[in-house]
Amino acid sequence: EEIKVAIGKQTEKSGNTLRFQFSGLEMSDRVRKLFDLTNGSQKEVVTAQKLQGMELFQVRDGDTGSSAVQVIALTTRIQQLQQHMARHKKDKASKRGLDALYVRRRKVLDYMERKDFESYRKVVKTLGLIR
């Protein structure tokens, strides 16, 4: 329920997501369209998605080290590499890095399962991970 409320708040804010964190400034409609995230590069879009996901599970502002936030960050990188591997099937070095990310995420999830089971369940359910 907490997650649904947080997601609801985030979708209200994301309706006017702007590049370069310009969300608090007053600007004309033309300038707003220019700085809209839909005009951003792939890197900017991924960074914004990662930050939105991390905001859901932050214990405090600026939290990047808690286990749930680490799982979100790793999952975002895994999704990026999966897209890369779909286009570049023979890229063995990226495949090796992707496998290493899977292992790191698995270890963090195992730690969460031992130490903070409620948080573990929320993360797994929210991300739709198969466990």
Secondary structure, DSSP 8 states (H G I E B T S, - for coil): -HHHHHHHHHHHHHTT-BGGG-TTS---HHHHHHTBGGGS-HHHHHHHHHHHHHHHH-SSTT---SHHHHHHHHHHHHHHHHHHHHH-TT-HHHHHHHHHHHHHHHHHHHHHHHH-HHHHHHHHHHHT---
